[in-house]
Amino acid sequence: MKGLIAAYHRRLWGSGDLTAIDEAFAADAVVHLTGFDGSAVQTVRDDASRYFGAFTAVSTSVSSLLADGDRVVLQWSTTGTHVGPYGKVAATGRVVTMHGIDIFRVDDRRIVELWSMWDGLDVYDQLGVLPELW
């Protein structure tokens, strides 16, 4: 199962290959992303499209990959240059590194559920859009 998740992550977030979503997820999979819930395939596609529309020169790394039963936990970081709108934030030209943890539930070699958490506060701080707090 770890191989399935590693390959999916590398293809999608390392290479921008959106076909990895359709190949890895079951058609009725559920996803819980920071700020998004819904059909896994469309929600992940929308999230990836938003990211790749805003960032170029993207690279990703896996810090930890753990499996237990039907669960796989992936700790990751992804770096890219902010060249397009990201939500309400116009391009800044800054290099940003996102850190997160994804928890996958796998059944019959397909992802059937995903929980994804990433440090949005740190991202917006790197983009320079947070007010000075102290």
Secondary structure, DSSP 8 states (H G I E B T S, - for coil): -HHHHHHHHIIIIIH--THHHHHHEEEEEEEEETTEEEEHHHHHHHHHHHHHHHEEEEEEEEEEEEEETTEEEEEEEEEEEE-S-BTTB-----EEEEEEEEEEEEETTEEEEEEEEE-HHHHHHHTT-S----
